[in-house]
Each structure stands twice: as structure tokens, then as C-alpha cells.
Amino acid sequence: MRMHNPAHPGKLIADILENGNLSVGNSVTALAKHLGVTRATLSRVIHGRSAVSAVMALRLQDALGVNADLWLRMQIQRDLWVASRKRRKKVSSVVVAEHQKAA
């Protein structure tokens, strides 16, 4: 697992809106309407306050041509990085080493 503060997938959506020449227009409102979600929902994703769900990934794939797997991998990498930065209880391994099994 890479630990380098990966970008939230919403950053890519923001970049596409900023730099793209989308047929629906380059506004959050227009893209949200095209995706079939509210402007607030898309805005929360763009600003990193909400995660990209599997359904949203499929909608983004259809609308923007970026594979749904990429959206979800970006989200998972971000989620793992954020979780790794939080304090959590230490959990010990329950796997028995091979040399202990033979004994």
C-alpha cells in the first residue's frame, strides 16, 4: 500500500470540469444534471467530502469515459491512506506460522 496522500477522485472531476470541453457544459450543475444526481451530491464528491460510490463510478464512466475501476481504485487508495493516519487499536495476527503448525 502506497502512503503518499493520494488525491481524492473528486480532484480529477474538478480538473475535467476546469480543463474539459464537455458537451453538457463545464459547470457542476450541468454535469450533475447529466449524471442524474443533485448539484450538492456532486459538489460533495468534488470537494472530497463524499466518497465515489460504485454507482457514481459507473455514472462517471458513462459520462466521462474514465473506467469505473479507476474511480474506485482512487477512492480506495484515498480511504486507506486516511484510515492509516488515524489512531487505532493494535490488532495482533491470528495466523499461525508454518513451522508452528508442524509441531
N, C-alpha and C positions, 0 to 999 in steps of 0.2 A: 504494500500500500504506500503510495507516494504521499508525503506530508509536506505540502508546499502552498497551502492556502489556494486551492483551486477555485476558479471563478464559478459563481452561481450561473446556471444556464440562462437565467434572465438577462445576464450581461450580453449574451450572444443575440438574444431577441432585440435588445436595445440597440446593439450595433447594426443589426439588419435594418431596423426601422430608421436609424440615423443615416446609414450609407446606402440603403437599398432603393430600388426604383420599383416599388410594389404596385401592382395594378389596382389595388384597393386604396392606395394612398399610404403615406408614411406616418400616420398617426396611430396612437394606441387605440383610440376609439374605433377607427376603421378596421384595424386588424382584429380587435376583439369581436366586433360585429361579424366579420368574416369567419372567425373561429367558432362563433356561436357561444361566446362567453361574455360576461359583463366586463365593462371597462375596468372596474375595480379589481376583478379577478386577475385580469392580465397585468394590470399595474402592480399588484402584489407580487406576481411572479417576476416581472421585470426588475423590481426593486429588491428582490431577494428575500421578501417577507413570506412568500409561499413557495412550496416545492412544485416542481413539474411532476404531475401525476402521469400514469400510463396513458390515460385518456387524453390529457393535454399533449403528451408527446406524440400521440398518433395524429392529433389535430394539427400540430406544428409540422409534422412530417408531410401531411397532405397539403398544407398551405405554403410552406416554405421550401419543401424539397430536401430538408435535412432529416436523415434517418432517425426514427423514433429511438432506436438503440443509443444513438449518440446523446440525445437529450437525457435519457435515463442514466446513462453512464456518467454524464457530467453531474447530474443530481446526486447520484450515489457517492461519487468522489467527494463532492462538497459536504454531504451529510456525514460521511466517515471522518473527514478532516475536522468538522465542527465537533463531532462527538469525541474525537481523540483529544481535543483541547480542554474538555471538561473533566473535573474531578469525578472519579467513580471508584466504587469499591473494588479492591483487588480480588480477582477470581482465580483460584488455583486450578491447574489442569487435572482432569479426571482420567486422562489417557494413561494406561499402564505401558511402561517401556517394554520393548520386545524381550530384553534379557530377563525381566522380572516375570514375564509370562511363562517362560520355560522352567522356572524354579518350582 
